[in-house]
């Protein structure tokens, strides 16, 4: 093995402790065969160690025979001279990747760590469950009457859709997310929230992503009530756009821990900005009413950014990021309180309320 990949034996044990802790997925203080295999396969090497070899290496260093390696066993395994070429080569390359030599590499010591946080434990099922609920509710309305989903007149839509003249029924500020106007509307929202939501859940866990999602849904209805007070609202677009900007929030707060953060940020900003600006242009310049709640998109996107900064994981907190955290939290709180008070206090601004029979 060349000098460029050697790990000096006098390097601090803290480096290896960090690696050990990262791949001790269940935090029980031991590395299992599966966790060791995850470590070996953490980068796309030209040649991976076969699984049976990984298992054999694990068994060789499991001195107490409990089928797990504690930290000392793990450390001894890495420094076993007989395995320096077979196993140590890969571990050493991994160590040098996350702790590069400053005088040879301009990358920071944490570049790429965000990508290493992707995990299926616990399973990323939050957005999948909500997508299934949306599909079931759509099918209920469609089964009642074929055209009901086109006009939002089905039994689910009637109770759940946001209507400005029924603002007293406060659940509508959230439940409109379960109502979709036509199969295309449903399909687009499902695809986006699954494709964007699941990767977020794999790093930040499902409950954080759902907090962002619901914040976007609520901001979408409140924002629409202020900007377009006469507009009905259906669909999960507020939540979907919160997922788009939640990725932006994650990039901002984990900039140094990500690979190519500028490119990722540019992609998400272009996607969100182009869609919202197109809807606004069609509505006010071309005078085309596509029944697209651009206010819900914009408000959901803003909520996703502000709440995402607050609740999503920050792998390495800096002083600047703490300031951004406080600014975003105060900004979101002020905007939400303003919208709520506006809805409660300025009744003449909204259509006259009607009541269900």
Protein Blocks (a to p, Z undefined) as FASTA:
>chain_A
ZZklpccfkbcfklmmmmmmmmmmnonopacfklmmmmmmmpccfbdcdfklmmmmmmmm
mmnonopacfklmmmmmmmmklmmmmmmmmmmmmmmmmccfklocbdfkgoklmmmgccb
dcdfklmmmmmmmmmmmmmmmmmpmklmmnopafklmmmpccfklmmlmmlmmmmmmpce
hjklmmmmmmmmmmmmmmmmmmnojklmmmmmmmmmmmmmmmmmmmmmmbccedjklmmm
mmmmmmmmmmmmmmmmpghkllmmmmmmmmmmmmmmmmmmmmmmnopaehiafklmmmmm
mmmmmmmmmmmccfbdcfklmmmmmmmmmmmmmmmmmmmmmmmmmmmlpccddddZZ
